[in-house]
């Protein structure tokens, strides 16, 4: 080994610095070719004539502003690894377009576009936001990576078409991916002056978009369909009736039973849109779900009650005191909306069934109101369901995967990145999935304010496959559906794992799973076909293991079995009920915050430790608050124990004729999926995100490193 290294060193001394750089450049190009070749081959994995659909040649068109003055169109050429853009703006001046992870101009990847008034030539100027926005306008990139295709302007509008490689290896260009991007837009009255790169025009804004996701509309049709009749599409509006959110209500879950219109023949839901009321709707309505109800009877229930509930205005959801037990049968989602979403339309080969002789008759609309600023609000929001009698090829469905909503989900305070996982295992997929599997169309990722990254992972035969959905820049305020360009097959025996990462750097106390946006969730709403009788497949940390993780084995008054039942079946403890979780009120006096109210009403704050003796007479919540969460080794151990330890899995079946018991399993052992390494030399010298967004100082550091390297070589040669 010593001899071989000495030989290489002698050879290196004889090489010029320029030759070394040429070798490095050749290695970079070689890595790039292999990287893209691997990606292209991977796209063809598991594809056959009866397999999942791969959507090709799709085009997205987004209105960037509220008035329709700025339109952005784009499409992807996978063969060229290139993304094409077309910008149409209501101005004869310039249009600005930028891409950022956080929505700020600082460090953003930008391009200025205009058509010269004199030459009528279209122009694109590649630039980036200064590290300090107050230091001036954007800075022109040394390398111009946005290429003009064509452009024109008339008396009112400017249109420019241009393109860029998905990965340019330029430290000032953000690599495009399936993540959520903050897309900056701007427009001005005049063309940019020489040496002036002023970004802010008369209009500007930011919009969250996913550049790699196609989007379908109610006009979408299959490639072999030559005609399209809009008269075949009907609509069904489902809303609540004047639900009043008082100023004192911080969180409210409201449920309303509705009856399906008279549909003697089976129909297909092709999509749905939100109906939001009031100018503050997106601040108050946090998410909505429409569930099918099986209307099965419990002992002592009256089947005619469903018609009575249809005529009522609704009630608080999941309340032991107020919610009828029969409503527990309303569990299968058919429509899901979250903050920032526009709803969903399915691809033209799939539709969610409704109506017909064997179809469900009743549905439940659930709305989560989030009222952190104490507004008085009267709401009548809901869904507009689009359906057709022209049945599509496949019946589709929606199922829930992730972490069961419970206080056994814990995220410590002061963490930059902390993970929770929810598992759907073979005990469910082997029984419920058809032999040739289900095809995943899309997914809606859902967490609350601390969520930063979410992925839907896929495990088969001890090996992790390419993640079905991954968003490393998850935006709590932008929860649009992740439409897959390439549908994914999930076979019987496969695992589905929703993996969530949270940021609690600014929090001083642990965060638990729960219904309020101050608490957390970790869910994926998966749209798939063919439809099966499955509402949800999720998991939680077993109750006993949760307490024993923190060295607690017994509480006063209640044994561990009683406590397990309280967590699993929403039992009461003294004055505690699930109503307090689903209707959270603000403190009437004093300086207590909404978080204080959540902690005071927590079940964990009512359980008093009896064993072991060193912890006795303190509540479990007080015990958690005294743990050394800011000690990295301790927190990492807790995280790993919860992930790799035991999980209680649940397979929620919508058909009462099938029963699959819950099961306690360990986290599966598998070979993890490894993202292909970057092909870019620049990113080898520093962390990718820092270099890609760090502005001029990072390029300076990179240049300085090369200079030091050259000086070192010269000294060796001398």
C-alpha positions as CSV (number, residue, x, y, z in Angstrom):
1,X,0.0,0.0,0.0
2,X,2.8,2.4,0.9
3,X,4.6,1.6,-2.4
4,X,1.5,2.2,-4.5
5,X,0.8,5.5,-2.9
6,X,4.4,6.6,-3.4
7,X,4.2,5.8,-7.0
8,X,0.9,7.8,-7.5
9,X,2.5,10.7,-5.6
10,X,5.5,10.7,-7.9
11,X,3.2,10.7,-11.0
12,X,1.1,13.5,-9.5
13,X,4.2,15.7,-9.0
14,X,4.9,15.5,-12.7
15,X,1.5,16.6,-13.7
16,X,0.5,20.3,-14.2
17,X,-2.3,21.8,-12.2
18,X,-4.3,22.2,-15.4
19,X,-3.9,18.5,-16.2
20,X,-5.3,17.7,-12.7
21,X,-8.3,19.8,-13.4
22,X,-8.9,18.1,-16.8
23,X,-8.8,14.7,-15.0
24,X,-11.3,15.9,-12.4
25,X,-13.6,17.4,-15.1
26,X,-13.5,14.1,-17.1
27,X,-14.4,12.2,-13.9
28,X,-17.3,14.6,-13.4
29,X,-18.7,14.1,-16.9
30,X,-18.3,10.3,-16.5
31,X,-20.2,10.4,-13.2
32,X,-22.9,12.6,-14.8
33,X,-23.4,10.1,-17.7
34,X,-23.7,7.2,-15.3
35,X,-26.1,9.1,-13.0
36,X,-28.6,10.0,-15.8
37,X,-28.3,6.5,-17.4
38,X,-29.2,4.9,-14.1
39,X,-32.2,7.2,-13.6
40,X,-33.5,6.5,-17.1
41,X,-33.2,2.7,-16.6
42,X,-34.9,3.0,-13.2
43,X,-38.0,4.7,-14.8
44,X,-38.6,1.5,-16.8
45,X,-38.5,-0.8,-13.8
46,X,-41.6,-3.1,-13.4
47,X,-43.3,-1.8,-16.5
48,X,-45.4,-4.2,-18.7
49,X,-48.5,-4.1,-20.8
50,X,-50.8,-4.7,-17.8
51,X,-48.7,-2.6,-15.3
52,X,-48.9,0.9,-14.0
53,X,-49.5,3.9,-16.3
54,X,-46.5,6.2,-17.0
55,X,-47.8,9.7,-17.9
56,X,-45.8,11.2,-20.7
57,X,-45.9,14.5,-22.6
58,X,-47.9,16.2,-19.9
59,X,-47.9,20.0,-19.6
60,X,-48.7,22.1,-16.6
61,X,-50.1,25.6,-16.8
62,X,-50.4,27.7,-13.6
63,X,-51.8,31.2,-13.0
64,X,-49.2,32.8,-10.7
65,X,-51.3,35.8,-9.6
66,X,-54.9,36.4,-8.7
67,X,-55.7,38.5,-11.7
68,X,-54.3,36.3,-14.5
69,X,-51.6,38.7,-15.5
70,X,-48.8,36.2,-15.1
71,X,-49.0,32.6,-16.5
72,X,-46.4,29.9,-16.2
73,X,-46.4,26.8,-18.4
74,X,-43.8,24.0,-18.2
75,X,-43.1,20.4,-19.3
76,X,-40.2,18.0,-18.9
77,X,-38.2,16.1,-21.5
78,X,-36.8,13.2,-19.6
79,X,-34.6,12.0,-22.5
80,X,-32.8,15.4,-22.5
81,X,-33.0,15.8,-18.7
82,X,-34.4,19.3,-19.5
83,X,-37.3,21.3,-18.2
84,X,-39.1,23.6,-20.7
85,X,-40.8,26.8,-19.6
86,X,-43.2,29.3,-21.2
87,X,-44.0,32.6,-19.5
88,X,-46.9,34.9,-20.7
89,X,-47.2,38.2,-18.9
90,X,-49.4,41.3,-19.3
91,X,-46.6,43.7,-19.9
92,X,-44.2,44.8,-22.7
93,X,-41.5,45.0,-20.1
94,X,-39.7,42.2,-18.3
95,X,-40.8,39.1,-16.5
96,X,-38.9,37.6,-13.6
97,X,-39.0,34.0,-12.5
98,X,-37.2,32.5,-9.6
99,X,-36.9,29.3,-7.6
100,X,-36.2,29.0,-3.9
101,X,-36.6,26.6,-1.0
102,X,-37.8,29.2,1.5
103,X,-39.6,31.8,-0.7
104,X,-36.9,34.5,-0.1
105,X,-35.2,36.5,-2.9
106,X,-31.9,36.0,-1.1
107,X,-29.9,33.1,-2.7
108,X,-32.8,32.3,-5.1
109,X,-32.1,31.0,-8.6
110,X,-33.5,33.6,-11.0
111,X,-34.0,34.4,-14.6
112,X,-35.0,37.7,-16.2
113,X,-37.0,37.5,-19.4
114,X,-37.9,40.2,-22.0
115,X,-38.3,40.9,-25.7
116,X,-36.2,43.8,-26.9
117,X,-38.4,46.6,-28.1
118,X,-35.9,47.5,-30.9
119,X,-34.6,44.1,-32.1
120,X,-37.7,42.1,-31.2
121,X,-35.3,39.4,-29.9
122,X,-36.2,37.4,-26.8
123,X,-33.7,37.4,-24.0
124,X,-33.0,35.4,-20.8
125,X,-30.5,36.5,-18.2
126,X,-29.5,33.9,-15.6
127,X,-28.9,35.4,-12.2
128,X,-29.2,34.8,-8.5
129,X,-30.4,36.7,-5.4
130,X,-27.7,38.4,-3.4
131,X,-26.9,36.8,-0.1
132,X,-28.0,39.9,1.6
133,X,-31.1,41.3,-0.2
134,X,-30.4,44.8,1.2
135,X,-27.1,44.8,-0.7
136,X,-28.8,45.3,-4.0
137,X,-30.5,43.7,-7.0
138,X,-29.8,40.1,-8.2
139,X,-26.4,39.2,-9.4
140,X,-25.7,37.9,-13.0
141,X,-24.4,34.4,-13.1
142,X,-21.0,33.8,-14.7
143,X,-22.5,30.8,-16.5
144,X,-25.8,31.3,-18.4
145,X,-27.8,28.1,-18.2
146,X,-31.2,29.3,-19.3
147,X,-31.5,29.0,-23.1
148,X,-34.0,31.0,-25.2
149,X,-36.2,29.1,-27.6
150,X,-38.3,31.9,-28.9
151,X,-40.4,34.8,-27.8
152,X,-42.6,37.7,-29.0
153,X,-44.6,40.7,-27.7
154,X,-47.7,42.5,-28.9
155,X,-49.3,45.7,-27.7
156,X,-50.2,44.2,-24.3
157,X,-48.3,40.9,-23.6
158,X,-44.9,39.4,-23.7
159,X,-44.4,35.6,-24.3
160,X,-41.0,33.9,-23.9
161,X,-40.2,30.2,-24.2
162,X,-36.9,28.9,-22.7
163,X,-35.3,25.8,-21.2
164,X,-32.8,24.7,-18.6
165,X,-31.2,21.4,-17.6
166,X,-32.7,19.8,-14.5
167,X,-29.2,19.7,-12.9
168,X,-26.7,22.2,-14.2
169,X,-23.9,21.8,-11.7
170,X,-23.8,25.6,-11.3
171,X,-23.7,26.5,-7.6
172,X,-26.1,29.4,-8.3
173,X,-28.7,27.2,-10.0
174,X,-31.1,25.2,-7.8
175,X,-31.4,21.6,-9.0
176,X,-35.0,20.8,-9.9
177,X,-36.6,17.8,-8.1
178,X,-39.9,16.4,-6.9
179,X,-39.8,18.6,-3.8
180,X,-42.1,21.6,-3.2
181,X,-40.5,24.8,-4.5
182,X,-41.3,28.4,-3.8
183,X,-41.6,29.9,-7.3
184,X,-41.0,33.6,-7.3
185,X,-42.5,35.8,-10.0
186,X,-42.2,39.4,-10.9
187,X,-43.0,41.7,-13.8
188,X,-42.1,45.3,-14.8
189,X,-43.2,48.0,-17.2
190,X,-39.9,48.3,-19.2
191,X,-37.0,46.1,-20.4
192,X,-34.0,45.8,-18.1
193,X,-31.5,48.6,-18.6
194,X,-27.8,47.8,-19.2
195,X,-26.2,46.6,-16.0
196,X,-29.5,46.9,-14.1
197,X,-31.0,43.7,-12.8
198,X,-33.8,45.2,-10.7
199,X,-36.1,42.3,-9.8
200,X,-39.0,44.0,-8.2
201,X,-41.5,45.3,-10.7
202,X,-45.0,46.6,-10.5
203,X,-46.2,43.1,-9.5
204,X,-44.5,40.3,-7.7
205,X,-45.3,37.3,-5.6
206,X,-44.5,33.7,-4.7
207,X,-46.3,30.4,-5.2
208,X,-45.5,26.9,-4.0
209,X,-45.4,24.4,-6.9
210,X,-44.2,20.9,-7.6
211,X,-42.5,21.0,-11.0
212,X,-42.3,17.2,-11.5
213,X,-46.0,16.4,-10.9
214,X,-48.6,16.3,-13.8
215,X,-52.0,17.6,-12.9
216,X,-55.3,16.4,-14.3
217,X,-58.5,18.4,-14.7
218,X,-62.2,17.5,-15.4
219,X,-61.3,18.0,-19.1
220,X,-58.6,15.3,-19.0
221,X,-59.3,12.3,-21.3
222,X,-57.3,9.2,-22.3
223,X,-55.1,9.4,-25.4
224,X,-57.4,7.0,-27.3
225,X,-60.5,9.1,-26.6
226,X,-61.3,11.4,-29.5
227,X,-64.3,13.1,-28.1
228,X,-65.1,14.7,-24.8
229,X,-68.6,15.7,-23.7
230,X,-68.7,18.0,-20.7
231,X,-72.5,17.4,-20.3
232,X,-71.7,14.0,-19.0
233,X,-70.1,15.5,-15.9
234,X,-72.4,16.3,-13.0
235,X,-71.6,18.0,-9.7
236,X,-72.7,17.4,-6.1
237,X,-72.1,20.2,-3.6
238,X,-71.6,19.1,0.0
239,X,-71.3,21.8,2.7
240,X,-71.9,22.4,6.4
241,X,-74.6,24.9,7.4
242,X,-73.5,28.0,9.2
243,X,-71.1,26.4,11.7
244,X,-70.1,29.1,14.2
245,X,-66.5,29.2,15.4
246,X,-66.3,31.3,18.5
247,X,-63.4,33.5,19.4
248,X,-62.6,31.2,22.3
249,X,-62.2,28.2,20.0
250,X,-58.7,27.4,19.0
251,X,-59.4,24.1,17.4
252,X,-62.7,22.6,16.3
253,X,-63.5,19.3,14.4
254,X,-67.0,19.4,13.0
255,X,-68.8,16.5,11.4
256,X,-72.0,16.5,9.2
257,X,-73.9,13.5,7.8
258,X,-75.1,13.9,4.2
259,X,-77.1,11.7,1.9
260,X,-76.2,10.8,-1.6
261,X,-78.5,12.1,-4.3
262,X,-80.8,9.5,-5.9
263,X,-78.4,7.6,-8.3
264,X,-79.8,4.3,-9.4
265,X,-76.8,3.4,-11.5
266,X,-73.2,3.4,-10.5
267,X,-71.2,6.6,-11.2
268,X,-67.6,7.5,-11.0
269,X,-66.2,10.5,-9.1
270,X,-63.6,12.0,-11.4
271,X,-62.4,14.7,-9.0
272,X,-63.3,17.2,-6.3
273,X,-62.7,20.9,-5.4
274,X,-63.0,22.8,-2.2
275,X,-65.9,25.2,-1.5
276,X,-64.4,27.7,1.0
277,X,-66.5,30.5,2.5
278,X,-65.3,33.9,3.6
279,X,-62.2,35.9,3.0
280,X,-60.4,34.3,5.9
281,X,-61.3,30.7,4.8
282,X,-57.8,29.5,4.3
283,X,-56.8,30.7,7.7
284,X,-59.7,29.1,9.5
285,X,-60.4,25.9,7.5
286,X,-57.3,23.7,8.0
287,X,-58.4,20.5,6.3
288,X,-61.5,18.7,5.2
289,X,-62.3,15.0,4.5
290,X,-65.4,13.3,3.1
291,X,-65.9,9.7,4.3
292,X,-68.1,6.9,3.2
293,X,-70.4,5.6,5.9
294,X,-71.2,1.9,6.0
295,X,-74.3,2.6,8.2
296,X,-73.9,-0.6,10.1
297,X,-75.8,-0.9,13.3
298,X,-74.4,-1.2,16.8
299,X,-76.5,-2.8,19.6
300,X,-79.3,-0.5,20.5
301,X,-78.9,1.8,17.4
302,X,-81.8,2.7,15.2
303,X,-81.1,2.5,11.4
304,X,-83.6,5.3,10.8
305,X,-81.4,7.7,12.8
306,X,-79.3,8.3,9.7
307,X,-82.1,10.2,8.0
308,X,-82.5,12.3,11.2
309,X,-78.7,13.1,11.2
310,X,-78.9,14.2,7.6
311,X,-81.4,16.9,8.6
312,X,-79.2,18.1,11.5
313,X,-76.5,20.6,11.3
314,X,-73.9,18.2,12.6
315,X,-71.8,17.9,15.8
316,X,-68.3,17.8,17.2
317,X,-66.4,14.8,15.8
318,X,-65.0,11.9,17.8
319,X,-66.6,13.0,21.0
320,X,-67.7,10.3,23.5
321,X,-70.5,12.5,24.7
322,X,-71.7,14.1,21.5
323,X,-70.9,11.9,18.5
324,X,-73.1,8.9,17.8
325,X,-71.3,5.7,17.9
326,X,-72.6,4.7,14.4
327,X,-70.5,7.5,12.9
328,X,-67.4,5.3,13.6
329,X,-68.4,3.5,10.4
330,X,-67.6,6.6,8.4
331,X,-64.0,5.7,7.8
332,X,-63.2,5.4,4.1
333,X,-62.0,8.7,2.5
334,X,-63.4,9.7,-0.9
335,X,-62.2,13.4,-0.9
336,X,-59.3,15.1,1.0
337,X,-58.5,18.8,1.1
338,X,-55.7,20.5,3.1
339,X,-54.4,24.0,3.4
340,X,-53.1,25.3,0.1
341,X,-54.7,22.6,-2.0
342,X,-57.0,23.0,-5.0
343,X,-58.5,19.5,-4.7
344,X,-57.8,16.6,-7.0
345,X,-58.9,15.2,-10.4
346,X,-58.1,11.6,-11.2
347,X,-56.4,10.4,-14.4
348,X,-58.8,9.4,-17.1
349,X,-58.5,5.6,-16.5
350,X,-59.8,5.7,-12.9
351,X,-62.7,6.9,-10.9
352,X,-64.0,6.5,-7.3
353,X,-67.3,4.6,-7.4
354,X,-70.5,6.1,-5.9
355,X,-74.2,5.3,-6.3
356,X,-75.9,2.2,-7.6
357,X,-77.9,-0.5,-5.9
358,X,-74.9,-1.7,-3.8
359,X,-73.3,1.7,-3.2
360,X,-73.2,3.6,0.1
361,X,-76.1,5.9,0.9
362,X,-74.6,8.2,3.5
363,X,-71.3,10.2,3.8
364,X,-69.7,12.2,6.6
365,X,-68.1,15.6,6.0
366,X,-65.4,16.3,8.6
367,X,-63.9,19.8,8.8
368,X,-61.0,20.9,11.0
369,X,-61.1,24.6,11.9
370,X,-57.9,26.2,13.1
371,X,-58.5,29.5,14.8
372,X,-55.2,30.6,16.5
373,X,-56.0,34.4,16.2
374,X,-59.4,34.1,17.9
375,X,-61.7,35.1,15.1
376,X,-65.5,35.0,15.2
377,X,-66.4,33.0,12.0
378,X,-69.5,31.5,10.5
379,X,-68.6,28.8,8.0
380,X,-70.4,26.9,5.2
381,X,-67.4,25.2,3.5
382,X,-67.3,21.8,1.9
383,X,-66.6,20.0,-1.4
384,X,-67.8,20.1,-4.9
385,X,-67.8,16.5,-6.2
386,X,-67.5,16.0,-10.0
387,X,-68.9,12.7,-11.2
388,X,-70.0,11.0,-14.4
389,X,-72.1,8.1,-15.5
390,X,-69.5,7.1,-18.2
391,X,-67.6,4.6,-16.1
392,X,-63.8,4.6,-16.4
393,X,-61.7,1.5,-16.7
394,X,-60.9,1.1,-12.9
395,X,-62.6,1.7,-9.6
396,X,-60.2,3.8,-7.5
397,X,-60.0,4.4,-3.8
398,X,-58.3,6.4,-1.1
399,X,-56.6,4.8,2.0
400,X,-54.7,6.3,4.9
401,X,-51.2,5.3,5.9
402,X,-49.0,6.8,8.7
403,X,-49.0,7.2,12.4
404,X,-52.2,6.7,14.3
405,X,-53.3,9.9,16.0
406,X,-52.2,9.5,19.6
407,X,-50.1,11.1,22.3
408,X,-47.7,8.2,22.0
409,X,-46.4,10.1,19.0
410,X,-43.7,12.3,20.5
411,X,-41.3,14.9,19.1
412,X,-38.8,16.3,21.6
413,X,-38.2,20.1,21.9
414,X,-35.1,21.9,20.4
415,X,-34.6,19.5,17.5
416,X,-33.5,20.5,14.0
417,X,-34.6,17.1,12.6
418,X,-36.5,14.4,14.4
419,X,-38.3,11.5,12.7
420,X,-41.5,9.5,13.3
421,X,-42.7,6.6,11.1
422,X,-46.0,4.9,10.5
423,X,-46.1,1.4,9.1
424,X,-48.4,-0.7,6.9
425,X,-47.1,-4.2,7.0
426,X,-47.7,-7.6,5.4
427,X,-50.4,-8.5,8.0
428,X,-52.6,-6.0,6.1
429,X,-51.1,-5.9,2.5
430,X,-50.9,-9.7,2.2
431,X,-54.6,-10.1,3.1
432,X,-56.1,-7.0,1.4
433,X,-54.1,-6.4,-1.7
434,X,-54.9,-8.2,-4.9
435,X,-52.4,-10.7,-6.3
436,X,-51.1,-8.2,-8.9
437,X,-51.1,-5.4,-6.4
438,X,-52.5,-1.9,-6.3
439,X,-51.3,1.0,-8.4
440,X,-50.7,4.2,-6.6
441,X,-51.9,7.3,-8.5
442,X,-51.1,10.0,-6.1
443,X,-50.7,10.9,-2.4
444,X,-51.5,13.8,-0.1
445,X,-48.8,14.3,2.6
446,X,-50.1,15.7,5.9
447,X,-48.5,17.0,9.0
448,X,-48.8,20.2,11.1
449,X,-46.6,23.2,11.7
450,X,-43.4,21.3,12.7
451,X,-43.3,19.1,9.6
452,X,-40.4,19.7,7.3
453,X,-39.9,16.5,5.3
454,X,-42.3,13.6,4.5
455,X,-41.8,10.6,2.3
456,X,-43.9,7.5,1.4
457,X,-41.4,4.6,1.5
458,X,-41.8,1.2,-0.2
459,X,-40.2,-2.0,1.0
460,X,-40.3,-5.3,-0.8
461,X,-38.5,-8.6,0.0
462,X,-35.9,-7.0,2.3
463,X,-35.1,-4.1,-0.1
464,X,-36.3,-0.6,-0.1
465,X,-37.4,0.5,-3.6
466,X,-37.4,4.1,-4.9
467,X,-39.7,6.1,-2.6
468,X,-43.2,6.5,-4.0
469,X,-43.4,10.1,-2.8
470,X,-40.7,12.3,-1.3
471,X,-40.9,16.0,-0.4
472,X,-37.7,17.2,1.3
473,X,-39.1,20.7,1.4
474,X,-42.5,20.0,2.8
475,X,-44.7,23.1,3.3
476,X,-47.4,22.9,5.9
477,X,-49.2,25.8,4.1
478,X,-49.1,24.0,0.7
479,X,-50.5,20.5,0.9
480,X,-51.4,19.9,-2.7
481,X,-51.7,16.4,-4.0
482,X,-48.5,14.7,-5.2
483,X,-49.6,13.4,-8.6
484,X,-47.3,10.6,-9.8
485,X,-46.0,10.8,-13.4
486,X,-45.2,7.1,-13.0
487,X,-47.7,5.0,-11.1
488,X,-46.2,2.6,-8.5
489,X,-47.3,-1.0,-8.0
490,X,-47.5,-2.2,-4.3
491,X,-47.8,-5.9,-4.0
492,X,-49.1,-8.2,-1.3
493,X,-46.5,-8.5,1.4
494,X,-45.0,-5.1,0.7
495,X,-44.5,-2.5,3.5
496,X,-45.6,1.1,3.1
497,X,-44.0,3.5,5.6
498,X,-44.8,7.2,6.0
499,X,-41.6,8.8,7.3
500,X,-41.9,12.4,8.7
501,X,-39.2,14.7,9.9
502,X,-39.9,17.7,12.2
503,X,-38.2,20.9,13.3
504,X,-38.8,21.9,16.9
505,X,-35.8,24.2,17.4
506,X,-38.0,27.0,18.8
507,X,-40.1,24.8,21.1
508,X,-39.4,24.4,24.8
509,X,-41.6,21.4,25.5
510,X,-42.3,18.0,23.8
511,X,-44.9,18.0,21.0
512,X,-47.3,15.1,20.8
513,X,-49.6,13.6,18.2
514,X,-53.0,15.2,18.2
515,X,-55.7,17.1,16.4
516,X,-54.6,20.7,17.0
517,X,-52.1,22.3,14.6
518,X,-49.9,22.8,17.7
519,X,-49.8,19.0,18.0
520,X,-48.6,16.8,15.1
521,X,-49.7,14.2,12.6
522,X,-47.8,12.0,10.1
523,X,-50.1,10.8,7.4
524,X,-50.3,10.0,3.7
525,X,-53.7,9.9,1.9
526,X,-53.0,7.4,-1.0
527,X,-55.2,7.4,-4.1
528,X,-54.9,4.0,-5.9
529,X,-56.7,1.4,-8.0
530,X,-58.2,-1.1,-8.2
531,X,-60.3,-0.3,-5.2
532,X,-60.2,-2.7,-2.2
533,X,-62.1,-2.7,1.1
534,X,-59.4,-0.9,3.0
535,X,-59.9,2.4,4.8
536,X,-56.5,2.8,6.5
537,X,-53.3,0.9,7.3
538,X,-51.2,2.6,10.1
539,X,-49.4,2.1,13.3
540,X,-48.5,3.6,16.7
541,X,-46.0,2.9,19.4
542,X,-47.5,0.3,21.8
543,X,-48.8,2.0,24.9
544,X,-46.8,-0.1,27.4
545,X,-43.6,0.3,25.4
546,X,-44.1,4.0,25.2
547,X,-44.1,4.5,29.0
548,X,-41.4,1.9,29.6
549,X,-39.1,3.8,27.1
550,X,-38.9,6.5,29.7
551,X,-38.5,4.2,32.7
552,X,-42.1,4.3,33.9
553,X,-43.9,1.1,34.8
554,X,-47.0,1.9,36.9
555,X,-49.4,4.7,37.8
556,X,-51.7,5.3,40.7
557,X,-55.3,4.2,40.4
558,X,-54.9,2.6,37.0
559,X,-53.1,-0.5,35.8
560,X,-51.3,-0.5,32.4
561,X,-54.1,-2.5,30.7
562,X,-56.6,0.2,31.7
563,X,-54.4,2.9,30.3
564,X,-53.8,0.9,27.1
565,X,-57.6,0.8,26.6
566,X,-57.9,4.5,27.2
567,X,-55.4,5.2,24.4
568,X,-56.8,2.7,22.0
569,X,-60.5,3.2,22.6
570,X,-60.7,6.9,23.6
571,X,-61.7,6.1,27.2
572,X,-62.2,8.8,29.8
573,X,-60.0,9.7,32.8
574,X,-62.0,11.7,35.5
575,X,-63.0,14.8,33.5
576,X,-61.0,13.9,30.4
577,X,-62.7,13.0,27.2
578,X,-61.9,13.1,23.4
579,X,-64.2,16.2,23.2
580,X,-61.4,18.2,24.9
581,X,-59.1,17.2,22.1
582,X,-61.4,18.0,19.2
583,X,-62.8,21.3,20.7
584,X,-59.9,23.2,22.2
585,X,-60.8,26.5,23.8
586,X,-58.6,29.4,24.6
587,X,-57.9,30.4,28.2
588,X,-60.3,33.0,29.6
589,X,-57.8,34.8,31.7
590,X,-54.2,34.9,32.7
591,X,-51.2,34.4,30.4
592,X,-51.8,30.8,29.5
593,X,-51.2,30.1,25.9
594,X,-53.1,27.7,23.6
595,X,-50.2,25.2,24.1
596,X,-50.7,25.5,27.9
597,X,-54.3,24.5,27.4
598,X,-53.4,21.5,25.4
599,X,-50.9,20.4,28.0
600,X,-53.3,20.9,30.9
601,X,-56.0,18.8,29.1
602,X,-53.5,16.1,28.1
603,X,-54.1,12.6,29.4
604,X,-50.3,12.4,30.1
605,X,-50.8,15.3,32.6
606,X,-53.4,13.2,34.5
607,X,-51.4,10.1,34.9
608,X,-49.4,10.2,38.2
609,X,-46.4,7.8,38.4
610,X,-46.2,5.3,41.2
611,X,-43.3,3.1,39.9
612,X,-40.4,3.5,40.0
613,X,-40.0,5.2,43.4
614,X,-37.6,7.9,42.1
615,X,-40.3,9.2,39.8
616,X,-43.4,8.8,42.0
617,X,-45.9,11.5,42.7
618,X,-45.1,13.4,39.5
619,X,-47.3,13.4,36.4
620,X,-45.9,11.6,33.3
621,X,-45.9,14.9,31.5
622,X,-43.9,16.6,34.2
623,X,-41.5,13.6,34.0
624,X,-41.0,14.1,30.2
625,X,-40.4,17.8,30.7
626,X,-37.4,17.0,33.0
627,X,-35.6,14.7,30.6
628,X,-32.4,15.9,28.9
629,X,-33.8,16.6,25.5
630,X,-31.0,19.0,24.5
631,X,-28.5,16.2,24.9
632,X,-28.0,14.9,21.4
633,X,-27.0,11.3,22.3
634,X,-30.1,10.9,24.5
635,X,-32.5,12.3,21.9
636,X,-31.0,10.3,19.1
637,X,-31.3,7.1,21.2
638,X,-35.0,7.8,21.8
639,X,-35.6,8.5,18.2
640,X,-33.9,5.3,17.1
641,X,-35.7,3.2,19.8
642,X,-39.1,4.5,18.6
643,X,-38.3,3.9,14.9
644,X,-36.6,0.5,15.1
645,X,-38.6,-0.8,18.1
646,X,-42.1,-2.2,18.4
647,X,-45.0,-0.9,16.4
648,X,-48.7,-1.7,16.8
649,X,-50.2,-2.0,13.3
650,X,-53.9,-1.5,12.4
651,X,-55.6,-2.6,9.3
652,X,-58.9,-0.7,9.1
653,X,-61.3,-2.6,6.8
654,X,-64.3,-0.8,5.4
655,X,-66.3,-4.1,4.9
656,X,-67.6,-5.4,8.2
657,X,-67.4,-9.0,6.9
658,X,-63.6,-8.9,7.1
659,X,-61.7,-8.5,10.4
660,X,-58.0,-8.2,10.7
661,X,-56.7,-7.9,14.3
662,X,-54.1,-5.4,15.3
663,X,-50.5,-6.8,15.5
664,X,-47.3,-5.8,17.3
665,X,-44.3,-6.0,15.1
666,X,-40.8,-4.7,15.0
667,X,-39.6,-2.3,12.4
668,X,-38.7,-4.4,9.3
669,X,-35.0,-5.1,8.4
670,X,-34.2,-4.1,4.8
671,X,-31.5,-2.6,2.6
672,X,-32.2,1.1,2.5
673,X,-32.7,2.9,-0.8
674,X,-29.7,5.1,-1.5
675,X,-30.2,8.2,-3.6
676,X,-27.7,8.3,-6.5
677,X,-24.8,10.6,-5.8
678,X,-24.6,14.0,-7.4
679,X,-22.7,14.2,-10.6
680,X,-21.5,17.7,-9.9
681,X,-17.9,18.3,-8.9
682,X,-18.8,21.6,-7.1
683,X,-21.0,19.7,-4.6
684,X,-18.2,17.4,-3.5
685,X,-16.4,20.4,-1.8
686,X,-19.2,21.4,0.5
687,X,-22.7,20.4,1.6
688,X,-25.1,20.5,-1.3
689,X,-27.7,22.7,0.1
690,X,-25.2,25.2,1.4
691,X,-23.4,25.5,-1.9
692,X,-26.6,25.6,-3.9
693,X,-28.1,28.4,-2.0
694,X,-25.1,30.1,-0.3
695,X,-24.5,32.9,-2.7
696,X,-21.2,34.4,-3.8
697,X,-19.3,33.6,-0.6
698,X,-19.5,29.9,-1.3
699,X,-18.1,30.3,-4.8
700,X,-15.3,32.3,-3.3
701,X,-14.6,29.5,-0.8
702,X,-14.6,27.0,-3.7
703,X,-12.2,29.1,-5.7
704,X,-10.0,29.6,-2.7
705,X,-9.9,25.8,-2.1
706,X,-8.7,25.3,-5.7
707,X,-6.0,27.9,-5.2
708,X,-4.8,26.3,-2.0
709,X,-4.8,22.9,-3.8
710,X,-2.7,24.4,-6.7
711,X,-0.2,25.9,-4.2
712,X,0.1,22.6,-2.4
713,X,0.9,20.8,-5.7
714,X,3.5,23.3,-6.6
715,X,5.2,22.9,-3.3
716,X,5.2,19.1,-3.8
717,X,6.7,19.4,-7.2
718,X,9.4,21.8,-5.9
